[in-house]
Amino acid sequence: MRDAIAAHVHDGDTVVIEGFTHLICFAAGHEIIRQRRRALTLCRLTPDVIYDQMIGAGCARKLVFSWAGNPGAGSLHAFRRAVEGKGPPLELEEYSHFGMVARLSAGAARLPFWTLRNYMGTDLPVANPLIRTITCPYTGEVLATVPALNPDVTIIHAQRADAAGNTQIWGLLGVQKEAAFASKRVIVVVDKLVDEAVIRADPNRTLIPGLIVDAVVVEPWGAHPSYAQGCYDRDNEFYVAWEDISRDEAKLAAYLDEFVYGVADRAEYLAKQPDCRERLKATSRRDGDCLTSRRSVLLKSSEPRATVQTSMSTRSSLTPTRFSWRVVGAVRRARRPGWMARSTSL
């Protein structure tokens, strides 16, 4: 993770860390904070706790978003202090949810803008002058437009990928695909690295092709306190606790000192929370397992654009969470000499 962030996230970049409640890459956000990136434009449909942490750490210059909050638990108080002028200044650019989807869709299609109807009856165009109108050349209807969004880097968390970056996601989706295709650089973070044969055996789960991926990082539990269907559940206790932590600048700073600046990597972060694996583990399944990271080694993929960062690991079960659909099928695993486990579909 350290190498991927150092290579692909720079001061002043426009950064998207995608995931709609599910598969939010906190590990990448924490590494960006540790590397003290500054003047970032952070973009996301639903910036929640990870962006609150990044704002509180001074990483952000601007937030491009459609809703901000701590889902089901409260507000984002570092964000709120910035908006109210009580913290570091933060520029805002606000859209509706579909407005953000449309911006990324236009970016992915390499179009200059996207048309939509969902700004009728709202004053968002007054607050955001980038929301404009166009007259349809076919019907004469006046439609709203939003400009394309092409981030410098998009970071996606997923359940699994192969060494070439072909990435598979199942469960609740956001706009990971649109954000990845719209972006100049793409980092994929996964709980499990699998053989290409596993990807080929179940192609309908492949959301992001390796040809647009610049780095693959194997980071088990990289989405915690978010969740990864089939690997671990959402840490609702943390989200509830964040309401109190983020209200107090001193408590927020203490959290960052202990769990972000005070650890070298995700393994040390998890070691500070030894109950997480047992408390949040998903129900046992036959169809594979998630890797639990102990240490990371940077490796080169056979694909020219992909750099693989993998882990020497122990294992915990790859299983659906109680929030999610069950995964159909089973995978039989066999060891291949070297660093990567080979999986063969039954």
C-alpha positions as a Python dict, from the first residue, in 0.01 Angstrom:
ca = {
    (1, 'M'): (0, 0, 0),
    (2, 'R'): (279, 239, 90),
    (3, 'D'): (437, 202, -255),
    (4, 'A'): (109, 231, -446),
    (5, 'I'): (9, 554, -270),
    (6, 'A'): (359, 700, -304),
    (7, 'A'): (360, 627, -679),
    (8, 'H'): (6, 726, -771),
    (9, 'V'): (-131, 985, -523),
    (10, 'H'): (33, 1327, -530),
    (11, 'D'): (-24, 1662, -361),
    (12, 'G'): (-296, 1856, -542),
    (13, 'D'): (-453, 1547, -703),
    (14, 'T'): (-824, 1487, -751),
    (15, 'V'): (-888, 1161, -563),
    (16, 'V'): (-1186, 926, -557),
    (17, 'I'): (-1212, 653, -292),
    (18, 'E'): (-1527, 475, -399),
    (19, 'G'): (-1768, 239, -226),
    (20, 'F'): (-2132, 284, -131),
    (21, 'T'): (-2132, 182, 240),
    (22, 'H'): (-1972, -143, 122),
    (23, 'L'): (-1603, -180, 24),
    (24, 'I'): (-1476, 163, 136),
    (25, 'C'): (-1097, 153, 135),
    (26, 'F'): (-1002, 296, 475),
    (27, 'A'): (-655, 143, 442),
    (28, 'A'): (-578, 363, 141),
    (29, 'G'): (-718, 671, 311),
    (30, 'H'): (-503, 606, 616),
    (31, 'E'): (-192, 564, 403),
    (32, 'I'): (-266, 895, 228),
    (33, 'I'): (-289, 1058, 572),
    (34, 'R'): (36, 892, 685),
    (35, 'Q'): (215, 1019, 377),
    (36, 'R'): (80, 1366, 456),
    (37, 'R'): (-64, 1439, 114),
    (38, 'R'): (-198, 1794, 91),
    (39, 'A'): (-433, 2011, -119),
    (40, 'L'): (-633, 1711, -244),
    (41, 'T'): (-971, 1744, -411),
    (42, 'L'): (-1171, 1459, -261),
    (43, 'C'): (-1467, 1334, -465),
    (44, 'R'): (-1738, 1086, -373),
    (45, 'L'): (-2113, 1041, -377),
    (46, 'T'): (-2131, 982, -3),
    (47, 'P'): (-1821, 1102, 181),
    (48, 'D'): (-1841, 946, 523),
    (49, 'V'): (-1594, 868, 801),
    (50, 'I'): (-1279, 818, 592),
    (51, 'Y'): (-1315, 1159, 430),
    (52, 'D'): (-1391, 1310, 772),
    (53, 'Q'): (-1059, 1166, 890),
    (54, 'M'): (-876, 1298, 583),
    (55, 'I'): (-1029, 1643, 626),
    (56, 'G'): (-939, 1641, 996),
    (57, 'A'): (-582, 1543, 906),
    (58, 'G'): (-548, 1841, 672),
    (59, 'C'): (-532, 1644, 345),
    (60, 'A'): (-821, 1815, 166),
    (61, 'R'): (-848, 2147, -14),
    (62, 'K'): (-1187, 2078, -173),
    (63, 'L'): (-1475, 1831, -144),
    (64, 'V'): (-1689, 1738, -446),
    (65, 'F'): (-1988, 1541, -319),
    (66, 'S'): (-2362, 1480, -305),
    (67, 'W'): (-2423, 1391, 60),
    (68, 'A'): (-2202, 1387, 367),
    (69, 'G'): (-2262, 1217, 699),
    (70, 'N'): (-2189, 924, 928),
    (71, 'P'): (-2451, 675, 803),
    (72, 'G'): (-2699, 584, 1073),
    (73, 'A'): (-2493, 746, 1348),
    (74, 'G'): (-2462, 1122, 1304),
    (75, 'S'): (-2261, 1396, 1140),
    (76, 'L'): (-1904, 1435, 1020),
    (77, 'H'): (-1774, 1692, 1262),
    (78, 'A'): (-1431, 1760, 1110),
    (79, 'F'): (-1613, 1830, 784),
    (80, 'R'): (-1871, 2038, 967),
    (81, 'R'): (-1607, 2248, 1144),
    (82, 'A'): (-1440, 2318, 810),
    (83, 'V'): (-1772, 2423, 652),
    (84, 'E'): (-1851, 2648, 949),
    (85, 'G'): (-1509, 2814, 930),
    (86, 'K'): (-1383, 2659, 1255),
    (87, 'G'): (-1113, 2445, 1095),
    (88, 'P'): (-889, 2447, 789),
    (89, 'P'): (-1077, 2604, 493),
    (90, 'L'): (-1257, 2358, 267),
    (91, 'E'): (-1401, 2445, -73),
    (92, 'L'): (-1732, 2270, -153),
    (93, 'E'): (-1887, 2162, -482),
    (94, 'E'): (-2223, 1994, -429),
    (95, 'Y'): (-2442, 1782, -659),
    (96, 'S'): (-2724, 1533, -622),
    (97, 'H'): (-2637, 1163, -609),
    (98, 'F'): (-2730, 1119, -972),
    (99, 'G'): (-2541, 1435, -1058),
    (100, 'M'): (-2222, 1271, -930),
    (101, 'V'): (-2305, 948, -1113),
    (102, 'A'): (-2358, 1152, -1429),
    (103, 'R'): (-2026, 1336, -1389),
    (104, 'L'): (-1833, 1010, -1357),
    (105, 'S'): (-2033, 850, -1640),
    (106, 'A'): (-1942, 1139, -1868),
    (107, 'G'): (-1580, 1109, -1761),
    (108, 'A'): (-1578, 735, -1828),
    (109, 'A'): (-1730, 790, -2173),
    (110, 'R'): (-1485, 1076, -2243),
    (111, 'L'): (-1777, 1311, -2302),
    (112, 'P'): (-1760, 1678, -2195),
    (113, 'F'): (-2086, 1671, -1996),
    (114, 'W'): (-2396, 1464, -1912),
    (115, 'T'): (-2761, 1562, -1933),
    (116, 'L'): (-3022, 1491, -1668),
    (117, 'R'): (-3357, 1610, -1533),
    (118, 'N'): (-3312, 1584, -1158),
    (119, 'Y'): (-3234, 1950, -1086),
    (120, 'M'): (-3587, 2070, -1159),
    (121, 'G'): (-3733, 2228, -846),
    (122, 'T'): (-3406, 2257, -657),
    (123, 'D'): (-3176, 2549, -584),
    (124, 'L'): (-2856, 2344, -622),
    (125, 'P'): (-2780, 2521, -954),
    (126, 'V'): (-2778, 2849, -760),
    (127, 'A'): (-2524, 2707, -512),
    (128, 'N'): (-2320, 2538, -786),
    (129, 'P'): (-2282, 2736, -1111),
    (130, 'L'): (-2129, 2430, -1283),
    (131, 'I'): (-2482, 2287, -1301),
    (132, 'R'): (-2611, 2440, -1624),
    (133, 'T'): (-2880, 2383, -1885),
    (134, 'I'): (-2897, 2290, -2251),
    (135, 'T'): (-3184, 2276, -2497),
    (136, 'C'): (-3235, 1932, -2649),
    (137, 'P'): (-3184, 1959, -3029),
    (138, 'Y'): (-3447, 1690, -3085),
    (139, 'T'): (-3734, 1780, -2852),
    (140, 'G'): (-3666, 2138, -2746),
    (141, 'E'): (-3673, 2030, -2381),
    (142, 'V'): (-3446, 2221, -2143),
    (143, 'L'): (-3222, 1975, -1958),
    (144, 'A'): (-2970, 2017, -1679),
    (145, 'T'): (-2604, 1938, -1747),
    (146, 'V'): (-2308, 1855, -1527),
    (147, 'P'): (-1943, 1854, -1640),
    (148, 'A'): (-1742, 1535, -1678),
    (149, 'L'): (-1529, 1429, -1382),
    (150, 'N'): (-1192, 1271, -1464),
    (151, 'P'): (-1006, 1210, -1138),
    (152, 'D'): (-629, 1186, -1123),
    (153, 'V'): (-661, 864, -925),
    (154, 'T'): (-944, 633, -822),
    (155, 'I'): (-902, 380, -541),
    (156, 'I'): (-1133, 79, -534),
    (157, 'H'): (-1160, -194, -272),
    (158, 'A'): (-1282, -533, -393),
    (159, 'Q'): (-1306, -890, -275),
    (160, 'R'): (-1058, -1029, -525),
    (161, 'A'): (-845, -967, -833),
    (162, 'D'): (-577, -1146, -1030),
    (163, 'A'): (-221, -1024, -1075),
    (164, 'A'): (-313, -843, -1396),
    (165, 'G'): (-572, -632, -1212),
    (166, 'N'): (-891, -798, -1337),
    (167, 'T'): (-1114, -714, -1042),
    (168, 'Q'): (-1426, -887, -915),
    (169, 'I'): (-1686, -736, -684),
    (170, 'W'): (-2014, -875, -556),
    (171, 'G'): (-2271, -733, -317),
    (172, 'L'): (-2370, -369, -285),
    (173, 'L'): (-2221, -157, -564),
    (174, 'G'): (-2160, 214, -597),
    (175, 'V'): (-1999, 378, -901),
    (176, 'Q'): (-1670, 189, -884),
    (177, 'K'): (-1677, 100, -1253),
    (178, 'E'): (-1757, 452, -1373),
    (179, 'A'): (-1498, 607, -1142),
    (180, 'A'): (-1228, 364, -1254),
    (181, 'F'): (-1292, 418, -1625),
    (182, 'A'): (-1306, 795, -1577),
    (183, 'S'): (-975, 811, -1390),
    (184, 'K'): (-621, 870, -1513),
    (185, 'R'): (-481, 617, -1264),
    (186, 'V'): (-648, 328, -1081),
    (187, 'I'): (-541, 151, -762),
    (188, 'V'): (-729, -170, -679),
    (189, 'V'): (-710, -297, -321),
    (190, 'V'): (-833, -651, -256),
    (191, 'D'): (-882, -893, 28),
    (192, 'K'): (-764, -1180, -189),
    (193, 'L'): (-535, -1230, -487),
    (194, 'V'): (-645, -1521, -706),
    (195, 'D'): (-524, -1701, -1013),
    (196, 'E'): (-647, -1583, -1353),
    (197, 'A'): (-837, -1913, -1385),
    (198, 'V'): (-1068, -1810, -1099),
    (199, 'I'): (-1152, -1483, -1274),
    (200, 'R'): (-1212, -1659, -1607),
    (201, 'A'): (-1433, -1921, -1441),
    (202, 'D'): (-1673, -1654, -1309),
    (203, 'P'): (-1649, -1362, -1554),
    (204, 'N'): (-1981, -1199, -1466),
    (205, 'R'): (-1830, -1071, -1139),
    (206, 'T'): (-1550, -885, -1317),
    (207, 'L'): (-1627, -515, -1278),
    (208, 'I'): (-1291, -357, -1361),
    (209, 'P'): (-1060, -496, -1632),
    (210, 'G'): (-688, -513, -1572),
    (211, 'L'): (-611, -297, -1875),
    (212, 'I'): (-713, 18, -1681),
    (213, 'V'): (-549, -80, -1349),
    (214, 'D'): (-213, 68, -1246),
    (215, 'A'): (-160, -111, -914),
    (216, 'V'): (-305, -407, -726),
    (217, 'V'): (-261, -410, -348),
    (218, 'V'): (-349, -715, -141),
    (219, 'E'): (-469, -569, 189),
    (220, 'P'): (-698, -800, 388),
    (221, 'W'): (-940, -608, 610),
    (222, 'G'): (-849, -298, 411),
    (223, 'A'): (-1211, -179, 411),
    (224, 'H'): (-1259, -195, 791),
    (225, 'P'): (-1466, -43, 955),
    (226, 'S'): (-1663, -70, 632),
    (227, 'Y'): (-1730, -427, 519),
    (228, 'A'): (-1646, -665, 239),
    (229, 'Q'): (-1922, -910, 160),
    (230, 'G'): (-1787, -1260, 209),
    (231, 'C'): (-1491, -1147, 420),
    (232, 'Y'): (-1605, -945, 722),
    (233, 'D'): (-1904, -750, 850),
    (234, 'R'): (-1948, -377, 899),
    (235, 'D'): (-1814, -250, 1232),
    (236, 'N'): (-2126, -66, 1344),
    (237, 'E'): (-1976, -6, 1688),
    (238, 'F'): (-1700, 202, 1532),
    (239, 'Y'): (-1942, 417, 1331),
    (240, 'V'): (-2143, 491, 1646),
    (241, 'A'): (-1823, 571, 1838),
    (242, 'W'): (-1702, 807, 1563),
    (243, 'E'): (-1982, 1053, 1644),
    (244, 'D'): (-1823, 1127, 1981),
    (245, 'I'): (-1463, 1111, 1853),
    (246, 'S'): (-1516, 1353, 1565),
    (247, 'R'): (-1706, 1607, 1778),
    (248, 'D'): (-1392, 1674, 1980),
    (249, 'E'): (-1082, 1791, 1791),
    (250, 'A'): (-854, 1653, 2063),
    (251, 'K'): (-1018, 1309, 2049),
    (252, 'L'): (-995, 1306, 1669),
    (253, 'A'): (-626, 1397, 1686),
    (254, 'A'): (-569, 1125, 1945),
    (255, 'Y'): (-743, 869, 1721),
    (256, 'L'): (-526, 965, 1424),
    (257, 'D'): (-212, 951, 1640),
    (258, 'E'): (-293, 601, 1763),
    (259, 'F'): (-452, 429, 1465),
    (260, 'V'): (-307, 612, 1163),
    (261, 'Y'): (21, 794, 1235),
    (262, 'G'): (106, 553, 1516),
    (263, 'V'): (105, 239, 1297),
    (264, 'A'): (322, 149, 1000),
    (265, 'D'): (58, -45, 807),
    (266, 'R'): (-274, -227, 818),
    (267, 'A'): (-133, -523, 1009),
    (268, 'E'): (-34, -296, 1300),
    (269, 'Y'): (-374, -122, 1281),
    (270, 'L'): (-549, -457, 1320),
    (271, 'A'): (-314, -566, 1598),
    (272, 'K'): (-446, -274, 1804),
    (273, 'Q'): (-798, -421, 1768),
    (274, 'P'): (-753, -792, 1836),
    (275, 'D'): (-1124, -859, 1876),
    (276, 'C'): (-1210, -745, 1521),
    (277, 'R'): (-1144, -1071, 1341),
    (278, 'E'): (-1363, -1278, 1569),
    (279, 'R'): (-1632, -1015, 1625),
    (280, 'L'): (-1678, -929, 1257),
    (281, 'K'): (-1589, -1249, 1075),
    (282, 'A'): (-1844, -1374, 826),
    (283, 'T'): (-2012, -1714, 849),
    (284, 'S'): (-1802, -2009, 732),
    (285, 'R'): (-1825, -2105, 363),
    (286, 'R'): (-1675, -2369, 135),
    (287, 'D'): (-1596, -2140, -157),
    (288, 'G'): (-1261, -1994, -59),
    (289, 'D'): (-1105, -1779, 205),
    (290, 'C'): (-979, -1427, 267),
    (291, 'L'): (-615, -1364, 343),
    (292, 'T'): (-513, -1198, 668),
    (293, 'S'): (-206, -982, 614),
    (294, 'R'): (108, -1007, 825),
    (295, 'R'): (349, -823, 599),
    (296, 'S'): (355, -690, 243),
    (297, 'V'): (602, -743, -42),
    (298, 'L'): (602, -540, -364),
    (299, 'L'): (598, -760, -674),
    (300, 'K'): (583, -693, -1045),
    (301, 'S'): (298, -838, -1247),
    (302, 'S'): (340, -991, -1589),
    (303, 'E'): (104, -723, -1716),
    (304, 'P'): (291, -402, -1809),
    (305, 'R'): (67, -158, -1620),
    (306, 'A'): (-3, -355, -1304),
    (307, 'T'): (211, -360, -993),
    (308, 'V'): (107, -622, -739),
    (309, 'Q'): (158, -572, -368),
    (310, 'T'): (80, -898, -192),
    (311, 'S'): (106, -1039, 157),
    (312, 'M'): (254, -1333, 344),
    (313, 'S'): (-56, -1448, 518),
    (314, 'T'): (-268, -1653, 747),
    (315, 'R'): (-627, -1721, 646),
    (316, 'S'): (-984, -1653, 752),
    (317, 'S'): (-1299, -1758, 569),
    (318, 'L'): (-1430, -1579, 256),
    (319, 'T'): (-1798, -1563, 336),
    (320, 'P'): (-2108, -1350, 277),
    (321, 'T'): (-2210, -1113, 555),
    (322, 'R'): (-2552, -1109, 713),
    (323, 'F'): (-2629, -798, 506),
    (324, 'S'): (-2566, -967, 171),
    (325, 'W'): (-2671, -1221, -86),
    (326, 'R'): (-2514, -1566, -74),
    (327, 'V'): (-2244, -1646, -322),
    (328, 'V'): (-2318, -1943, -548),
    (329, 'G'): (-2049, -2196, -628),
    (330, 'A'): (-1742, -2342, -462),
    (331, 'V'): (-1371, -2309, -516),
    (332, 'R'): (-1117, -2583, -456),
    (333, 'R'): (-775, -2447, -359),
    (334, 'A'): (-428, -2591, -407),
    (335, 'R'): (-91, -2439, -324),
    (336, 'R'): (146, -2332, -598),
    (337, 'P'): (515, -2280, -512),
    (338, 'G'): (590, -1917, -436),
    (339, 'W'): (388, -1626, -305),
    (340, 'M'): (47, -1676, -467),
    (341, 'A'): (-221, -1935, -390),
    (342, 'R'): (-371, -2101, -695),
    (343, 'S'): (-748, -2156, -702),
    (344, 'T'): (-939, -2386, -935),
    (345, 'S'): (-1312, -2364, -986),
    (346, 'L'): (-1510, -2682, -930),
}
